[in-house]
Amino acid sequence: MIAPNIISTAAHCIAPSTANRVIDYSTKLPWLIAPQQVAVHPRYNAQSIGAHRATADVALLRLSAPTPGKSDARLGVPRIQARSSL
């Protein structure tokens, strides 16, 4: 999760014209969540995956509401203190 209601996944995991679901294992019985919106990177090319070539293998799933009990991953550059040169 990169936001309370947005999940980042691989585009090759999203099949066109299918009912994609997110599985929430935080409850006693797994719960299936239908994404409100699915966006595959415009430069993703499925044939490139099969040919072992680089492609933008990224997709985003927007949920209709935040998933209870889940927190988003902290993304970005780590905060590292710069060493002063003496």
C-alpha positions in Angstrom: 0.0 0.0 0.0 1.4 3.4 -1.0 -1.6 5.3 0.4 -4.5 4.4 2.6 -6.6 3.3 -0.4 -4.0 2.8 -3.2 -2.0 -0.4 -3.8 1.0 -0.7 -6.1 1.4 -4.0 -7.9 3.0 -5.5 -11.0 1.1 -4.8 -14.2 1.6 -8.4 -15.3 -0.7 -9.4 -12.3 -3.5 -7.3 -13.8 -5.4 -9.2 -16.6 -7.3 -7.0 -19.0 -11.1 -7.4 -19.0 -11.2 -9.5 -15.8 -12.5 -8.9 -12.3 -9.4 -8.1 -10.3 -9.6 -8.5 -6.5 -7.4 -7.6 -3.5 -7.3 -10.2 -0.7 -7.3 -8.9 2.8 -5.9 -11.4 5.3 -6.3 -9.2 8.4 -9.7 -10.7 9.3 -10.3 -14.3 10.5 -11.6 -15.2 7.0 -9.9 -13.7 4.0 -11.9 -10.9 2.5 -12.0 -10.0 -1.2 -12.0 -6.3 -2.1 -13.0 -5.1 -5.6 -10.8 -2.1 -6.6 -12.7 1.0 -7.6 -10.2 1.8 -10.3 -7.2 0.0 -11.9 -4.5 1.9 -13.8 -1.7 0.1 -15.7 1.4 2.1 -16.7 0.9 3.3 -20.3 4.3 2.0 -21.3 3.7 -1.6 -19.9 4.1 -4.2 -22.7 3.1 -7.7 -21.9 5.1 -9.1 -24.9 8.3 -7.6 -23.3 7.8 -9.7 -20.2 7.6 -12.8 -22.3 10.7 -11.8 -24.2 12.6 -10.9 -21.0 12.9 -7.3 -22.0 12.5 -4.3 -19.7 9.1 -2.7 -19.5 7.1 -0.5 -17.1 5.6 -3.4 -15.1 3.6 -1.3 -12.7 -0.1 -0.9 -11.9 -2.1 0.9 -9.2 -5.3 -0.2 -7.6 -7.6 2.3 -6.0 -9.9 1.0 -3.3 -13.2 2.7 -2.5 -12.1 3.2 1.1 -9.0 2.7 3.2 -8.5 -0.9 4.5 -9.0 -1.0 8.2 -5.9 -1.8 10.2 -3.5 -1.3 7.3 -0.9 1.4 6.9 0.8 2.6 3.8 4.5 2.0 3.1 6.8 4.9 3.5 8.3 5.7 0.1 11.0 8.1 -0.8 14.6 8.8 -0.1 15.9 7.7 3.3 16.9 10.5 5.6 20.7 10.1 6.0 22.7 12.7 7.7 25.5 14.1 5.5 28.9 13.7 7.0 30.9 16.9 7.2 34.3 16.8 5.5 37.0 18.2 7.7 
